[in-house]
């Protein structure tokens, strides 16, 4: 019987992607372990995300979390962006009473950007949780 290799606790395997790094605050760095997985230019990601149809906002039925999941899944399933480090961030844009969900993507090892599907633009965001 083959012995299972020991897992490095720093490695997270999520949705067919293997990332290493500190996805928790304050660092939030990400390093693709597979050389085929790479960072993509910000303008290409923005162009793709701005063309997506995120659906109609319906409170309690199709809201910011659903739109962020749709955008993240669209990037991950697009062969043009194979292995792009992307996820969902939950936190606050400006009003601390209303939590919001946006798409997070990395343009290099330490630079992360937040895309709001509701406004179809990058936003300054204060995340509480990142799901990548």
PyMOL commands that set and color helices and strands:
alter all, ss='L'
color gray80, all
select helices_A, chain A and resi 42-51+64-76+79-81
alter helices_A, ss='H'
color red, helices_A
select strands_A, chain A and resi 11-14+17-20+31-32+86-92+100-106+112-116+121-122+126-131
alter strands_A, ss='S'
color yellow, strands_A
deselect
rebuild
show_as cartoon
